[in-house]
């Protein structure tokens, strides 16, 4: 029983340490302008760096997409709130005005959320480009 467990653990450890990049990832690395033939693709440092480049690029895209969504939400919410406020200026109840103010406030908050997302995306891009520069020749 111990031998089977030992063999199983050795197969698991070999699988964990053999992190060969698949064709799709290699194509993505090549799209950054890195010539793959100049590097040993079995070297662990190269694999780790290329995985880090891909990870930073994925995080950058995800954060930038979220920033675009929040910016769009901000523009729509602020415009709708401004329209509600202007349409209900002379209303006696003031309900439309208060709802408009809430929409404008929500739009401003969404804009405030989107700014750090764009800053984070830019930071990830700079980190990714710094790693790419190490492998470009």
C-alpha positions in Angstrom: 0.0 0.0 0.0 2.8 2.4 0.8 4.5 1.7 -2.5 1.3 2.6 -4.4 1.0 5.8 -2.5 4.6 6.6 -3.1 4.2 6.0 -6.9 1.0 8.1 -6.9 2.7 11.0 -5.2 5.7 10.8 -7.6 3.3 11.0 -10.6 1.5 14.0 -9.1 4.8 15.8 -8.4 6.1 15.2 -11.9 2.8 16.6 -13.3 3.1 19.7 -11.2 6.7 20.5 -12.2 6.3 19.8 -15.9 4.7 23.1 -16.8 5.1 23.1 -20.5 3.2 25.8 -22.2 0.5 24.8 -24.7 0.3 26.0 -28.3 -2.2 28.7 -27.5 -0.1 30.2 -24.8 3.0 30.1 -27.0 1.1 31.9 -29.8 0.1 34.6 -27.3 3.7 35.0 -26.1 4.8 35.2 -29.7 2.2 37.9 -30.4 4.1 40.1 -27.9 7.1 40.1 -30.3 9.1 37.4 -28.4 11.0 35.1 -30.7 10.5 31.6 -29.2 13.3 29.9 -31.0 15.9 31.9 -29.0 15.0 30.5 -25.7 15.0 27.1 -24.0 11.3 26.4 -23.5 12.0 23.7 -21.0 13.9 26.0 -18.6 11.8 26.7 -15.5 12.7 30.4 -15.2 11.5 31.0 -18.8 8.3 29.1 -18.3 7.6 31.0 -15.0 8.3 34.4 -16.6 6.1 33.7 -19.7 3.3 32.5 -17.4 3.7 35.7 -15.4 3.5 37.7 -18.6 0.3 35.9 -19.6 -1.1 36.3 -16.1 -0.5 40.0 -16.0 -2.0 40.5 -19.5 -5.1 38.5 -18.4 -5.5 40.6 -15.2 -4.9 43.8 -17.2 -7.7 42.9 -19.7 -10.1 41.9 -16.9 -9.5 45.1 -14.9 -9.7 47.3 -18.0 -13.0 45.7 -19.0 -14.4 46.3 -15.6 -13.3 49.9 -15.8 -15.0 50.3 -19.1 -18.2 48.8 -17.7 -18.2 51.1 -14.7 -17.5 54.2 -16.9 -20.4 53.3 -19.2 -22.6 52.8 -16.2 -21.5 56.1 -14.8 -22.3 58.0 -18.1 -25.7 56.4 -18.5 -26.7 56.8 -14.8 -25.6 60.5 -14.7 -27.3 61.3 -18.0 -30.5 59.6 -16.9 -30.4 61.3 -13.5 -29.8 64.7 -15.1 -32.8 64.1 -17.4 -35.0 63.2 -14.5 -33.9 66.3 -12.6 -34.6 68.6 -15.5 -38.0 67.1 -16.3 -39.2 67.4 -12.8 -38.0 70.9 -11.9 -41.5 72.2 -11.4 -43.0 69.1 -9.9 -44.8 69.7 -6.6 -44.0 66.3 -5.1 -40.2 66.4 -5.8 -40.0 62.6 -6.1 -38.6 62.7 -9.7 -36.0 65.2 -8.6 -34.9 63.0 -5.7 -34.7 59.9 -7.9 -32.6 62.0 -10.4 -30.2 63.1 -7.7 -29.8 59.4 -6.6 -29.0 58.4 -10.2 -26.5 61.3 -10.6 -24.9 60.3 -7.2 -24.7 56.6 -8.4 -23.1 57.8 -11.6 -20.5 59.8 -9.8 -19.7 56.8 -7.5 -19.4 54.5 -10.6 -17.0 57.0 -12.1 -15.0 57.0 -8.9 -14.8 53.2 -8.9 -13.6 53.1 -12.6 -10.6 55.4 -12.1 -8.6 53.0 -9.8 -9.5 50.2 -12.2 -7.9 52.0 -15.1 -4.9 52.9 -13.0 -4.5 49.3 -12.0 -4.8 48.2 -15.6 -2.1 50.6 -16.6 0.2 49.4 -13.8 -0.2 45.8 -15.0 0.6 46.8 -18.5 3.8 48.5 -17.5 4.8 45.4 -15.4 4.0 43.1 -18.4 5.9 45.3 -20.8 8.9 45.3 -18.5 9.0 41.5 -18.5 8.5 41.4 -22.3 11.4 43.7 -22.7 13.7 41.2 -21.0 12.9 38.6 -23.7 12.8 40.8 -26.8 16.0 41.0 -28.7 
